[in-house]
Amino acid sequence: MSDHDLTRQDEDISAPEFGEEESIDGYDFGNWPEIVGVFLTAGLLWLTFALNG
């Protein structure tokens, strides 16, 4: 892997090449991190307004 490969942006990579890189990673978390993030953000906002009155 060269330094050029490390600094390439997603926009510089073709769709098939991007898919290949993603499959090499081996991590497929799905949508649950975004869903959990929304609930945690909503809970934090609720706590902020509940405690500050």
CHARMM-style PDB file with segment names, atoms N, HN, CA, C and O in Angstrom:
ATOM      1  N   MET     1       0.851  -1.175   0.000  1.00  0.00      PROA
ATOM      2  CA  MET     1       0.000   0.000   0.000  1.00  0.00      PROA
ATOM      3  C   MET     1       0.897   1.239   0.000  1.00  0.00      PROA
ATOM      4  O   MET     1       1.817   1.349   0.811  1.00  0.00      PROA
ATOM      5  N   SER     2       0.625   2.148  -0.898  1.00  0.00      PROA
ATOM      6  HN  SER     2      -0.122   2.059  -1.556  1.00  0.00      PROA
ATOM      7  CA  SER     2       1.432   3.360  -0.992  1.00  0.00      PROA
ATOM      8  C   SER     2       0.759   4.502  -0.247  1.00  0.00      PROA
ATOM      9  O   SER     2      -0.391   4.394   0.178  1.00  0.00      PROA
ATOM     10  N   ASP     3       1.491   5.594  -0.096  1.00  0.00      PROA
ATOM     11  HN  ASP     3       2.426   5.682  -0.441  1.00  0.00      PROA
ATOM     12  CA  ASP     3       0.917   6.772   0.560  1.00  0.00      PROA
ATOM     13  C   ASP     3      -0.249   7.325  -0.234  1.00  0.00      PROA
ATOM     14  O   ASP     3      -1.193   7.870   0.337  1.00  0.00      PROA
ATOM     15  N   HSD     4      -0.187   7.183  -1.569  1.00  0.00      PROA
ATOM     16  HN  HSD     4       0.580   6.740  -2.034  1.00  0.00      PROA
ATOM     17  CA  HSD     4      -1.297   7.673  -2.397  1.00  0.00      PROA
ATOM     18  C   HSD     4      -2.574   6.908  -2.077  1.00  0.00      PROA
ATOM     19  O   HSD     4      -3.654   7.498  -2.051  1.00  0.00      PROA
ATOM     20  N   ASP     5      -2.470   5.612  -1.835  1.00  0.00      PROA
ATOM     21  HN  ASP     5      -1.593   5.132  -1.856  1.00  0.00      PROA
ATOM     22  CA  ASP     5      -3.651   4.819  -1.501  1.00  0.00      PROA
ATOM     23  C   ASP     5      -4.238   5.239  -0.162  1.00  0.00      PROA
ATOM     24  O   ASP     5      -5.451   5.163   0.033  1.00  0.00      PROA
ATOM     25  N   LEU     6      -3.402   5.676   0.747  1.00  0.00      PROA
ATOM     26  HN  LEU     6      -2.417   5.738   0.588  1.00  0.00      PROA
ATOM     27  CA  LEU     6      -3.885   6.062   2.073  1.00  0.00      PROA
ATOM     28  C   LEU     6      -4.621   7.392   2.056  1.00  0.00      PROA
ATOM     29  O   LEU     6      -5.472   7.633   2.911  1.00  0.00      PROA
ATOM     30  N   THR     7      -4.309   8.264   1.094  1.00  0.00      PROA
ATOM     31  HN  THR     7      -3.617   8.068   0.399  1.00  0.00      PROA
ATOM     32  CA  THR     7      -4.910   9.592   1.081  1.00  0.00      PROA
ATOM     33  C   THR     7      -6.015   9.738   0.047  1.00  0.00      PROA
ATOM     34  O   THR     7      -6.555  10.831  -0.118  1.00  0.00      PROA
ATOM     35  N   ARG     8      -6.364   8.665  -0.652  1.00  0.00      PROA
ATOM     36  HN  ARG     8      -5.924   7.777  -0.518  1.00  0.00      PROA
ATOM     37  CA  ARG     8      -7.427   8.747  -1.652  1.00  0.00      PROA
ATOM     38  C   ARG     8      -8.773   8.925  -0.969  1.00  0.00      PROA
ATOM     39  O   ARG     8      -9.044   8.310   0.063  1.00  0.00      PROA
ATOM     40  N   GLN     9      -9.597   9.758  -1.542  1.00  0.00      PROA
ATOM     41  HN  GLN     9      -9.377  10.257  -2.379  1.00  0.00      PROA
ATOM     42  CA  GLN     9     -10.936   9.990  -1.029  1.00  0.00      PROA
ATOM     43  C   GLN     9     -11.920   9.052  -1.708  1.00  0.00      PROA
ATOM     44  O   GLN     9     -11.617   8.488  -2.759  1.00  0.00      PROA
ATOM     45  N   ASP    10     -13.087   8.883  -1.120  1.00  0.00      PROA
ATOM     46  HN  ASP    10     -13.333   9.342  -0.266  1.00  0.00      PROA
ATOM     47  CA  ASP    10     -14.097   8.015  -1.709  1.00  0.00      PROA
ATOM     48  C   ASP    10     -14.483   8.473  -3.110  1.00  0.00      PROA
ATOM     49  O   ASP    10     -14.809   7.652  -3.967  1.00  0.00      PROA
ATOM     50  N   GLU    11     -14.446   9.786  -3.346  1.00  0.00      PROA
ATOM     51  HN  GLU    11     -14.181  10.453  -2.650  1.00  0.00      PROA
ATOM     52  CA  GLU    11     -14.824  10.309  -4.650  1.00  0.00      PROA
ATOM     53  C   GLU    11     -13.808   9.945  -5.728  1.00  0.00      PROA
ATOM     54  O   GLU    11     -14.148   9.928  -6.911  1.00  0.00      PROA
ATOM     55  N   ASP    12     -12.580   9.656  -5.344  1.00  0.00      PROA
ATOM     56  HN  ASP    12     -12.304   9.670  -4.383  1.00  0.00      PROA
ATOM     57  CA  ASP    12     -11.532   9.301  -6.295  1.00  0.00      PROA
ATOM     58  C   ASP    12     -11.553   7.827  -6.667  1.00  0.00      PROA
ATOM     59  O   ASP    12     -10.817   7.405  -7.558  1.00  0.00      PROA
ATOM     60  N   ILE    13     -12.384   7.041  -5.996  1.00  0.00      PROA
ATOM     61  HN  ILE    13     -12.982   7.384  -5.272  1.00  0.00      PROA
ATOM     62  CA  ILE    13     -12.387   5.593  -6.184  1.00  0.00      PROA
ATOM     63  C   ILE    13     -13.633   5.209  -6.970  1.00  0.00      PROA
ATOM     64  O   ILE    13     -14.723   5.711  -6.695  1.00  0.00      PROA
ATOM     65  N   SER    14     -13.477   4.326  -7.941  1.00  0.00      PROA
ATOM     66  HN  SER    14     -12.592   3.919  -8.164  1.00  0.00      PROA
ATOM     67  CA  SER    14     -14.631   3.853  -8.708  1.00  0.00      PROA
ATOM     68  C   SER    14     -15.520   2.977  -7.821  1.00  0.00      PROA
ATOM     69  O   SER    14     -15.070   2.452  -6.803  1.00  0.00      PROA
ATOM     70  N   ALA    15     -16.769   2.830  -8.215  1.00  0.00      PROA
ATOM     71  HN  ALA    15     -17.135   3.257  -9.042  1.00  0.00      PROA
ATOM     72  CA  ALA    15     -17.721   2.054  -7.412  1.00  0.00      PROA
ATOM     73  C   ALA    15     -17.274   0.610  -7.208  1.00  0.00      PROA
ATOM     74  O   ALA    15     -17.324   0.121  -6.079  1.00  0.00      PROA
ATOM     75  N   PRO    16     -16.833  -0.099  -8.263  1.00  0.00      PROA
ATOM     76  CA  PRO    16     -16.390  -1.488  -8.024  1.00  0.00      PROA
ATOM     77  C   PRO    16     -15.174  -1.568  -7.091  1.00  0.00      PROA
ATOM     78  O   PRO    16     -15.076  -2.469  -6.257  1.00  0.00      PROA
ATOM     79  N   GLU    17     -14.258  -0.617  -7.245  1.00  0.00      PROA
ATOM     80  HN  GLU    17     -14.338   0.115  -7.922  1.00  0.00      PROA
ATOM     81  CA  GLU    17     -13.072  -0.623  -6.384  1.00  0.00      PROA
ATOM     82  C   GLU    17     -13.455  -0.334  -4.933  1.00  0.00      PROA
ATOM     83  O   GLU    17     -12.898  -0.928  -4.010  1.00  0.00      PROA
ATOM     84  N   PHE    18     -14.411   0.583  -4.734  1.00  0.00      PROA
ATOM     85  HN  PHE    18     -14.863   1.066  -5.484  1.00  0.00      PROA
ATOM     86  CA  PHE    18     -14.877   0.902  -3.387  1.00  0.00      PROA
ATOM     87  C   PHE    18     -15.554  -0.315  -2.756  1.00  0.00      PROA
ATOM     88  O   PHE    18     -15.321  -0.619  -1.586  1.00  0.00      PROA
ATOM     89  N   GLY    19     -16.385  -1.005  -3.525  1.00  0.00      PROA
ATOM     90  HN  GLY    19     -16.574  -0.758  -4.476  1.00  0.00      PROA
ATOM     91  CA  GLY    19     -17.044  -2.206  -3.016  1.00  0.00      PROA
ATOM     92  C   GLY    19     -16.045  -3.280  -2.630  1.00  0.00      PROA
ATOM     93  O   GLY    19     -16.223  -3.982  -1.635  1.00  0.00      PROA
ATOM     94  N   GLU    20     -14.983  -3.401  -3.435  1.00  0.00      PROA
ATOM     95  HN  GLU    20     -14.838  -2.830  -4.243  1.00  0.00      PROA
ATOM     96  CA  GLU    20     -13.941  -4.385  -3.130  1.00  0.00      PROA
ATOM     97  C   GLU    20     -13.230  -4.038  -1.825  1.00  0.00      PROA
ATOM     98  O   GLU    20     -12.961  -4.917  -1.006  1.00  0.00      PROA
ATOM     99  N   GLU    21     -12.927  -2.753  -1.635  1.00  0.00      PROA
ATOM    100  HN  GLU    21     -13.146  -2.039  -2.300  1.00  0.00      PROA
ATOM    101  CA  GLU    21     -12.277  -2.332  -0.386  1.00  0.00      PROA
ATOM    102  C   GLU    21     -13.173  -2.579   0.816  1.00  0.00      PROA
ATOM    103  O   GLU    21     -12.701  -3.020   1.864  1.00  0.00      PROA
ATOM    104  N   GLU    22     -14.458  -2.298   0.672  1.00  0.00      PROA
ATOM    105  HN  GLU    22     -14.841  -1.940  -0.179  1.00  0.00      PROA
ATOM    106  CA  GLU    22     -15.388  -2.515   1.770  1.00  0.00      PROA
ATOM    107  C   GLU    22     -15.501  -3.989   2.121  1.00  0.00      PROA
ATOM    108  O   GLU    22     -15.608  -4.339   3.296  1.00  0.00      PROA
ATOM    109  N   SER    23     -15.479  -4.853   1.120  1.00  0.00      PROA
ATOM    110  HN  SER    23     -15.392  -4.569   0.165  1.00  0.00      PROA
ATOM    111  CA  SER    23     -15.587  -6.286   1.409  1.00  0.00      PROA
ATOM    112  C   SER    23     -14.322  -6.820   2.062  1.00  0.00      PROA
ATOM    113  O   SER    23     -14.384  -7.789   2.818  1.00  0.00      PROA
ATOM    114  N   ILE    24     -13.178  -6.209   1.787  1.00  0.00      PROA
ATOM    115  HN  ILE    24     -13.127  -5.422   1.173  1.00  0.00      PROA
ATOM    116  CA  ILE    24     -11.922  -6.631   2.404  1.00  0.00      PROA
ATOM    117  C   ILE    24     -11.935  -6.327   3.897  1.00  0.00      PROA
ATOM    118  O   ILE    24     -11.395  -7.090   4.698  1.00  0.00      PROA
ATOM    119  N   ASP    25     -12.568  -5.186   4.273  1.00  0.00      PROA
ATOM    120  HN  ASP    25     -13.007  -4.566   3.623  1.00  0.00      PROA
ATOM    121  CA  ASP    25     -12.618  -4.799   5.682  1.00  0.00      PROA
ATOM    122  C   ASP    25     -13.256  -5.876   6.545  1.00  0.00      PROA
ATOM    123  O   ASP    25     -12.796  -6.131   7.657  1.00  0.00      PROA
ATOM    124  N   GLY    26     -14.297  -6.502   6.052  1.00  0.00      PROA
ATOM    125  HN  GLY    26     -14.672  -6.294   5.148  1.00  0.00      PROA
ATOM    126  CA  GLY    26     -14.948  -7.580   6.778  1.00  0.00      PROA
ATOM    127  C   GLY    26     -15.932  -7.121   7.835  1.00  0.00      PROA
ATOM    128  O   GLY    26     -16.544  -7.954   8.502  1.00  0.00      PROA
ATOM    129  N   TYR    27     -16.100  -5.823   8.006  1.00  0.00      PROA
ATOM    130  HN  TYR    27     -15.603  -5.146   7.464  1.00  0.00      PROA
ATOM    131  CA  TYR    27     -17.039  -5.308   8.992  1.00  0.00      PROA
ATOM    132  C   TYR    27     -18.289  -4.825   8.298  1.00  0.00      PROA
ATOM    133  O   TYR    27     -18.225  -3.973   7.412  1.00  0.00      PROA
ATOM    134  N   ASP    28     -19.428  -5.365   8.694  1.00  0.00      PROA
ATOM    135  HN  ASP    28     -19.480  -6.057   9.414  1.00  0.00      PROA
ATOM    136  CA  ASP    28     -20.705  -4.914   8.154  1.00  0.00      PROA
ATOM    137  C   ASP    28     -21.651  -4.762   9.331  1.00  0.00      PROA
ATOM    138  O   ASP    28     -22.314  -5.714   9.743  1.00  0.00      PROA
ATOM    139  N   PHE    29     -21.703  -3.557   9.860  1.00  0.00      PROA
ATOM    140  HN  PHE    29     -21.165  -2.784   9.525  1.00  0.00      PROA
ATOM    141  CA  PHE    29     -22.507  -3.303  11.047  1.00  0.00      PROA
ATOM    142  C   PHE    29     -23.969  -3.034  10.720  1.00  0.00      PROA
ATOM    143  O   PHE    29     -24.807  -3.049  11.621  1.00  0.00      PROA
ATOM    144  N   GLY    30     -24.293  -2.791   9.463  1.00  0.00      PROA
ATOM    145  HN  GLY    30     -23.612  -2.779   8.731  1.00  0.00      PROA
ATOM    146  CA  GLY    30     -25.671  -2.486   9.100  1.00  0.00      PROA
ATOM    147  C   GLY    30     -26.040  -1.085   9.537  1.00  0.00      PROA
ATOM    148  O   GLY    30     -25.197  -0.189   9.566  1.00  0.00      PROA
ATOM    149  N   ASN    31     -27.309  -0.901   9.879  1.00  0.00      PROA
ATOM    150  HN  ASN    31     -27.994  -1.629   9.856  1.00  0.00      PROA
ATOM    151  CA  ASN    31     -27.807   0.430  10.244  1.00  0.00      PROA
ATOM    152  C   ASN    31     -27.912   0.659  11.742  1.00  0.00      PROA
ATOM    153  O   ASN    31     -28.245   1.764  12.171  1.00  0.00      PROA
ATOM    154  N   TRP    32     -27.635  -0.356  12.544  1.00  0.00      PROA
ATOM    155  HN  TRP    32     -27.364  -1.253  12.195  1.00  0.00      PROA
ATOM    156  CA  TRP    32     -27.879  -0.181  13.972  1.00  0.00      PROA
ATOM    157  C   TRP    32     -27.025   0.907  14.615  1.00  0.00      PROA
ATOM    158  O   TRP    32     -27.515   1.526  15.559  1.00  0.00      PROA
ATOM    159  N   PRO    33     -25.785   1.200  14.191  1.00  0.00      PROA
ATOM    160  CA  PRO    33     -25.055   2.294  14.843  1.00  0.00      PROA
ATOM    161  C   PRO    33     -25.743   3.649  14.657  1.00  0.00      PROA
ATOM    162  O   PRO    33     -25.743   4.473  15.572  1.00  0.00      PROA
ATOM    163  N   GLU    34     -26.331   3.885  13.476  1.00  0.00      PROA
ATOM    164  HN  GLU    34     -26.331   3.216  12.732  1.00  0.00      PROA
ATOM    165  CA  GLU    34     -27.041   5.138  13.257  1.00  0.00      PROA
ATOM    166  C   GLU    34     -28.309   5.210  14.096  1.00  0.00      PROA
ATOM    167  O   GLU    34     -28.643   6.260  14.645  1.00  0.00      PROA
ATOM    168  N   ILE    35     -29.009   4.091  14.188  1.00  0.00      PROA
ATOM    169  HN  ILE    35     -28.738   3.238  13.741  1.00  0.00      PROA
ATOM    170  CA  ILE    35     -30.254   4.061  14.964  1.00  0.00      PROA
ATOM    171  C   ILE    35     -29.960   4.285  16.444  1.00  0.00      PROA
ATOM    172  O   ILE    35     -30.651   5.063  17.101  1.00  0.00      PROA
ATOM    173  N   VAL    36     -28.955   3.618  16.967  1.00  0.00      PROA
ATOM    174  HN  VAL    36     -28.393   2.986  16.433  1.00  0.00      PROA
ATOM    175  CA  VAL    36     -28.569   3.803  18.368  1.00  0.00      PROA
ATOM    176  C   VAL    36     -28.118   5.240  18.595  1.00  0.00      PROA
ATOM    177  O   VAL    36     -28.426   5.826  19.633  1.00  0.00      PROA
ATOM    178  N   GLY    37     -27.395   5.814  17.641  1.00  0.00      PROA
ATOM    179  HN  GLY    37     -27.145   5.338  16.798  1.00  0.00      PROA
ATOM    180  CA  GLY    37     -26.947   7.201  17.757  1.00  0.00      PROA
ATOM    181  C   GLY    37     -28.103   8.178  17.828  1.00  0.00      PROA
ATOM    182  O   GLY    37     -28.052   9.148  18.585  1.00  0.00      PROA
ATOM    183  N   VAL    38     -29.144   7.934  17.049  1.00  0.00      PROA
ATOM    184  HN  VAL    38     -29.186   7.147  16.435  1.00  0.00      PROA
ATOM    185  CA  VAL    38     -30.322   8.805  17.084  1.00  0.00      PROA
ATOM    186  C   VAL    38     -30.983   8.739  18.461  1.00  0.00      PROA
ATOM    187  O   VAL    38     -31.353   9.769  19.025  1.00  0.00      PROA
ATOM    188  N   PHE    39     -31.130   7.533  18.999  1.00  0.00      PROA
ATOM    189  HN  PHE    39     -30.829   6.696  18.541  1.00  0.00      PROA
ATOM    190  CA  PHE    39     -31.756   7.395  20.317  1.00  0.00      PROA
ATOM    191  C   PHE    39     -30.892   8.005  21.421  1.00  0.00      PROA
ATOM    192  O   PHE    39     -31.416   8.639  22.337  1.00  0.00      PROA
ATOM    193  N   LEU    40     -29.593   7.821  21.342  1.00  0.00      PROA
ATOM    194  HN  LEU    40     -29.167   7.306  20.598  1.00  0.00      PROA
ATOM    195  CA  LEU    40     -28.716   8.428  22.350  1.00  0.00      PROA
ATOM    196  C   LEU    40     -28.739   9.946  22.271  1.00  0.00      PROA
ATOM    197  O   LEU    40     -28.727  10.622  23.299  1.00  0.00      PROA
ATOM    198  N   THR    41     -28.774  10.485  21.058  1.00  0.00      PROA
ATOM    199  HN  THR    41     -28.784   9.935  20.223  1.00  0.00      PROA
ATOM    200  CA  THR    41     -28.848  11.936  20.896  1.00  0.00      PROA
ATOM    201  C   THR    41     -30.169  12.472  21.438  1.00  0.00      PROA
ATOM    202  O   THR    41     -30.200  13.494  22.124  1.00  0.00      PROA
ATOM    203  N   ALA    42     -31.259  11.774  21.123  1.00  0.00      PROA
ATOM    204  HN  ALA    42     -31.234  10.944  20.566  1.00  0.00      PROA
ATOM    205  CA  ALA    42     -32.567  12.194  21.632  1.00  0.00      PROA
ATOM    206  C   ALA    42     -32.591  12.133  23.161  1.00  0.00      PROA
ATOM    207  O   ALA    42     -33.129  13.032  23.808  1.00  0.00      PROA
ATOM    208  N   GLY    43     -32.018  11.089  23.736  1.00  0.00      PROA
ATOM    209  HN  GLY    43     -31.581  10.359  23.211  1.00  0.00      PROA
ATOM    210  CA  GLY    43     -31.961  10.979  25.196  1.00  0.00      PROA
ATOM    211  C   GLY    43     -31.117  12.074  25.821  1.00  0.00      PROA
ATOM    212  O   GLY    43     -31.482  12.619  26.863  1.00  0.00      PROA
ATOM    213  N   LEU    44     -30.009  12.398  25.207  1.00  0.00      PROA
ATOM    214  HN  LEU    44     -29.712  11.956  24.361  1.00  0.00      PROA
ATOM    215  CA  LEU    44     -29.164  13.468  25.722  1.00  0.00      PROA
ATOM    216  C   LEU    44     -29.865  14.820  25.644  1.00  0.00      PROA
ATOM    217  O   LEU    44     -29.773  15.620  26.575  1.00  0.00      PROA
ATOM    218  N   LEU    45     -30.563  15.079  24.541  1.00  0.00      PROA
ATOM    219  HN  LEU    45     -30.637  14.429  23.785  1.00  0.00      PROA
ATOM    220  CA  LEU    45     -31.322  16.326  24.424  1.00  0.00      PROA
ATOM    221  C   LEU    45     -32.422  16.395  25.478  1.00  0.00      PROA
ATOM    222  O   LEU    45     -32.638  17.436  26.099  1.00  0.00      PROA
ATOM    223  N   TRP    46     -33.118  15.267  25.672  1.00  0.00      PROA
ATOM    224  HN  TRP    46     -32.942  14.421  25.167  1.00  0.00      PROA
ATOM    225  CA  TRP    46     -34.177  15.251  26.671  1.00  0.00      PROA
ATOM    226  C   TRP    46     -33.610  15.522  28.068  1.00  0.00      PROA
ATOM    227  O   TRP    46     -34.184  16.300  28.830  1.00  0.00      PROA
ATOM    228  N   LEU    47     -32.479  14.880  28.406  1.00  0.00      PROA
ATOM    229  HN  LEU    47     -32.013  14.248  27.787  1.00  0.00      PROA
ATOM    230  CA  LEU    47     -31.851  15.111  29.713  1.00  0.00      PROA
ATOM    231  C   LEU    47     -31.438  16.565  29.866  1.00  0.00      PROA
ATOM    232  O   LEU    47     -31.623  17.157  30.929  1.00  0.00      PROA
ATOM    233  N   THR    48     -30.884  17.138  28.818  1.00  0.00      PROA
ATOM    234  HN  THR    48     -30.733  16.657  27.954  1.00  0.00      PROA
ATOM    235  CA  THR    48     -30.436  18.524  28.875  1.00  0.00      PROA
ATOM    236  C   THR    48     -31.591  19.456  29.197  1.00  0.00      PROA
ATOM    237  O   THR    48     -31.475  20.317  30.069  1.00  0.00      PROA
ATOM    238  N   PHE    49     -32.714  19.286  28.489  1.00  0.00      PROA
ATOM    239  HN  PHE    49     -32.809  18.587  27.780  1.00  0.00      PROA
ATOM    240  CA  PHE    49     -33.863  20.168  28.729  1.00  0.00      PROA
ATOM    241  C   PHE    49     -34.589  19.818  30.027  1.00  0.00      PROA
ATOM    242  O   PHE    49     -35.147  20.709  30.667  1.00  0.00      PROA
ATOM    243  N   ALA    50     -34.598  18.554  30.432  1.00  0.00      PROA
ATOM    244  HN  ALA    50     -34.145  17.830  29.912  1.00  0.00      PROA
ATOM    245  CA  ALA    50     -35.281  18.148  31.660  1.00  0.00      PROA
ATOM    246  C   ALA    50     -34.550  18.686  32.881  1.00  0.00      PROA
ATOM    247  O   ALA    50     -35.184  19.098  33.852  1.00  0.00      PROA
ATOM    248  N   LEU    51     -33.219  18.685  32.841  1.00  0.00      PROA
ATOM    249  HN  LEU    51     -32.704  18.350  32.052  1.00  0.00      PROA
ATOM    250  CA  LEU    51     -32.462  19.123  34.007  1.00  0.00      PROA
ATOM    251  C   LEU    51     -32.288  20.634  34.076  1.00  0.00      PROA
ATOM    252  O   LEU    51     -32.069  21.182  35.156  1.00  0.00      PROA
ATOM    253  N   ASN    52     -32.384  21.309  32.940  1.00  0.00      PROA
ATOM    254  HN  ASN    52     -32.562  20.863  32.063  1.00  0.00      PROA
ATOM    255  CA  ASN    52     -32.241  22.765  32.935  1.00  0.00      PROA
ATOM    256  C   ASN    52     -33.572  23.484  33.037  1.00  0.00      PROA
ATOM    257  O   ASN    52     -33.593  24.707  33.178  1.00  0.00      PROA
ATOM    258  N   GLY    53     -34.665  22.777  32.970  1.00  0.00      PROA
ATOM    259  HN  GLY    53     -34.648  21.784  32.855  1.00  0.00      PROA
ATOM    260  CA  GLY    53     -35.987  23.330  33.146  1.00  0.00      PROA
ATOM    261  C   GLY    53     -36.342  24.258  32.071  1.00  0.00      PROA
ATOM    262  OT1 GLY    53     -37.439  24.816  32.074  1.00  0.00      PROA
TER     263      GLY     53
END
